[in-house]
Amino acid sequence: MNRLLPLLIGAIGVLLLATLMLVILPAWQLRTSEPPEQLQPYTAQQLLGRDEYVANGCLYCHSQQPRSTGQTLFDTARGWGRASTPGDYFYDSPHLLGTMRTGPDLFNVGARMKSRDWHLTHLYQPRAIFDWSLMPSYPYMFELKDQVSEGDVVVRLPESLQPAGKHVVARKEALDLVEYLLALDRTYATSAQELDKRDRGYDRRPAEASTDSGAK
């Protein structure tokens, strides 16, 4: 019984310390974050596309948090862009950081792949672009038409995947999702102040860190 009280006090102390270090201090620090000048709010269509991104489980296979040199493989070397900073997520609520990378990080996919046609084809049938892709197709975001109407966005497919006598037309859900993906572009330079707010893992090499960050 005499040992129970010190154990209880110790457990509460550890819990309070963890709450302070992992919740309160980070939240206080991030209160000072402002959106970078180059970052624009999402449009209404992009927000609808973001909802589609969540509803279709894209965040289960894709992250949106490029890492720096001290955190496993340097993501800039993969072409995924500089390490992300808090200000990059100013207009994201909730954040879609993701925890898995079955597919590539998508934080800058709008800068890497700027073609709407490419994204629509990839959504309809990923194997039309990468025959080794594990990504599921999303045919319910499209419809097959005998005749194309004015305003229809037709998906470009290889002849081998083109339905006989039909046109594959993107539904609104697909168009919204692609607009969101095209909006994912955080390739602008970040400030040294913003960079200091992120965890660089074990990286403590200032010269190398400033090189990979695009700090200005």
C-alpha positions, 0 to 999 in steps of 0.5 A, a space after each residue: 500500500 505504501 508503494 501504491 501512492 508513489 507509483 500513482 504519482 509517478 504515472 500521473 507525472 509521466 502522463 502530464 509530461 507526455 501531454 506537455 511535450 507531445 500535445 501542448 508544446 507542439 500545438 503552441 508552436 504551430 499556432 504561429 504558422 501562417 500560410 506561405 505566400 504562394 499557397 492558395 486556399 482550395 477551391 470549392 471543386 478541389 475541396 469536393 475532390 479532397 472528400 473523394 480522396 478520403 472516401 476512396 481510401 487514397 490516404 491508406 496507400 499514399 502519404 502527404 509528408 515528404 521527409 528530410 535527410 535524417 528520416 530514412 530515405 531522402 525523399 527529394 532523391 525520389 523526386 517527391 519534393 523538399 521536406 514539408 513544413 507546418 505552413 504547407 498544411 495551413 488549409 488542410 483540415 483534417 491533415 491527410 499525412 498518411 502512414 503507409 506508402 504502398 504508392 508514392 507520396 502525393 504531396 507534390 503530385 500536382 507538380 510532377 504530373 500536371 496533365 488532367 488526362 494522365 490522372 483520369 487515365 490512371 484513375 480509370 485503369 492504372 495498368 494503362 500507364 504502369 503495367 506493374 501497378 498495384 493500385 485499384 481502378 475506379 471504374 464507378 467514377 466513369 461511365 460508358 457512352 455510345 455518343 459523347 455529349 458536349 462538355 463530356 471529358 473523354 478518357 484517353 486509353 490504349 486501344 487494347 483497353 478501349 471498350 468496343 464501340 464505347 467512350 469512357 467519360 469521366 463523372 464529376 467525382 473523377 473530375 473533382 478528385 483530379 482537380 484536388 490532385 493537381 492542386 497538390 503542389 508545395 514546390 515553392 521555397 520555404 523559410 528557415 523559420 518554418 523549417 525549424 518547426 519540423 522534426 529532422 530526425 537524426 539529421 543535425 547537418 545544417 549545411 545539408 539540411 538547408 540544401 535539401 529544404 529549399 530554404 530562403 
